[in-house]
């Protein structure tokens, strides 16, 4: 253990400056990014892009080895939305063996110092960052994100979110002194007691990954649990295994080199035919669960697991359009928000509430139909160039999303049908353009649910007050992660603020430039409030990490 402690302390000091900057950033909420988002050779090295692509290619059609027990069988369920063969074979999980190994490996990890665990986590993040191109290709070909987005969201942005969780966890644990001598005045002698405080992990964390943002959504929980002393089992979505498999491989390597059992972090691979999430979630050894995915399954986990559960589920994100001083900027911003990654983001707007009498746009009045026509024209213009469209839309991740698009295309009110597009680089890519449908406010069954994918509804309302009431109701009942209001009226903006607070949803106001409501910046933006049905946790705040450990006190009288 002496070697382990020394290695962990060395790693902590090596990365301490980065940790301190992250801690300052979460205090001030100012801009900070530890890991550059640009896939530039000047930043990552002139050969980094080619090396990363070669490393990804070398993974294909081969077994993926990890230091952990398995059932002896192999699982290979991934399919690239871009049409290329993947064929990576992973060791299928043996649940009993994984849990036993995690429990054994976690003993020494939980007993290590806060600085040691933090140092190991920071070193792992540095190594993940160095592999961002390889991970970017893995994210691209499992999720359907275009490469630049996959590089950024799957690499540096996910790493920033992980560092944010590490900083919060370190802060929360650092508040607890190792020991004090407590003295209470008394006669004839004061009462003196030595009190020691041990930070004790809760147990094994189960991280259940999603199919669209496997690293961005999983990293905060993985790293928060690790730094607070918990062993972690990562259960990836069957469609998006490779990015998390590479992550576990890197974490295991850092743990081994630091003198720890690499099975502190393990990968639980399953298939759609033999799912393991329910099996693992109900095991008594699991003390923590981090989940991203559908509301239905998230509700099941919350109701059927004895673990402490952190969820990000589905929501219905709203846009309330009342008036604008920059109609071109508004349409341009909304067109990009609706089109980016084919609407397969939990932050993508879905319902756009527009008064039946239209809106004020600068010095003119636009009818309802003119607002709809402008939106359709804006999307058409954005996607008119095939190369640009490929970079914006990416590809459709799952068969379920394709079916949903086809179903909505066949319904009434569609003013812009979703259609297949060609990706110039990947002719077999599953690309679909956004669908826009016009519905009435009374048609609640149509729009009052999540329609995940490139599907948007323009909802005709009586007036802006009704728009705000409907948006508030959706956030409260269905959940919402993001919301936007467009208005030049201070009164309407004040009402929108109340909407956001009542629905406990994060609000954006009059976005007309390059900032999109889809985007969430680590260290500054709180992703999900945890206050409505879209999720019970926020990425990332103190509440996300503080309950992952407990404090055990020992009191000894001092003579």
Secondary structure, 3 states (H helix, E strand, C coil): CHHHHHHHHHHHHHCHHHHHHHHHHHHHCCCCCCCCCCCCHHHHCCCHHHHHHHHHHHHCCCEECCCCCCCCCEECCCCCCCCCCCCCEEEECCHHHHHHHHHHHHHHHHHCCHHHHHHHHHHHHHHHHHCHHHHHHHHHHHHCCCHHHHHHHHHHHHHHHHHHHHHHHHHHHHCCCCEEEEEECCCCCCEEEEEEEEEEECCEEEEECCCCCHHHHHHHHHHHHHHCCCCEEEECCCCCCHHHHHHHHHHHHHHHHCCCCHHHEEECECCCCCCCHHHHHCCCCEEEEEEECCHHHHHHHHHHCCCEEEEECCCCCEEEECEECCHHHHHHHHHHHHHHHHHCCCCCCCEEEEECCCEEECCEEECHHHHHHHHHHHHHHHCCCHHHHHHHHCCCCCHHHHHHHHHHHCCCCEEECCCECCCCCCCCCCCECCEEEEEECCCHHHHCCCCCCCEEEEEEECCHHHHHHHHHHHHHHCCCCEEEEECCCHHHHHHHHHHHHHHCCEEEECCCCCCCCCCCCCCCCCECCCCECCECCCECCHHHHHCCEEEEEEEEECC
